[in-house]
Amino acid sequence: MLKICGVAACAYVPLVTVGSALVDLRHNRRLKRLETSAWRVSVVIPCLNEEKAVGDTIRWLLKLSGPLAVHEIIVVDANSSDKTVECATEAGASQVIQGPRGRANQMNVGAEAASGEILVFLHADTQPPPKLVSHVKHELSNPRTVLMAFTLSIENPGKRLWFMSFHHFIKTYISGFRLLFGDQVMCCRKDDFHGVDGYNNQLAIMEDGDLCLKMNSSGPPKGSAAHALYQGRGRVKMLVGRGCVAATSGRRLSAWGNVYGTFVQFVIGLSWYLGASNERLRQLYTEMYTDKFR
């Protein structure tokens, strides 16, 4: 049975991708791309007790130069008990500000502080592709694309967690419209983000999935040709292929193991999909996520 499901999944993904690409190719010929070459890219990093990761991530971003350089790096700390603030400051973050605990809250605070036209939401333990800026500017020049992210590789020092990486890849497709997750480095136009009031501050988890739904439903800017052509439905896109991979730390999943890690994500994701209340999701999050990074 598992083998049959695996074959079906492997067949489904390319079919959906090819089908979607053909539809987009036909429609995109009728759309004028946005001029994004001069747009600035603001990176927002929410942090809680990330002294071991945030400095390396910031230094890696600062190595990007010329047309690949980011405009600013905004770290939003949630009263960490370690040296996260000091590490972020010493590494060269443009701003290090305090925000209420919870990634949704922190990312909204960072978005408000950002001056760029494009927002990139990056976890402290995640490394985006080297051509992050060029990928983002190109994809968001398509007015239909309202939200994008990258293929995820979950890694531990010296090895890649293939099972969890593949599981993460597949579940972005099974929703039917690309359900993206925070580890994948979610990116969007700032105006579109504020147009849906950003992340839901009431959600302790699944704030990323909720944003996908809101931006998909809101669609391209009202009054634009893209909005009329797609009946208000925006495109949520995951980039696939060489050079489009974001690498994130598998520290939590490795400690949990493949079975329990998959179980946790399945339970919380399914509960959200079935309409669990914010209070219930918060309860599940508190019970199942027991490490210091929450």
Disulfide bonds with the S-S distance in Angstrom:
none
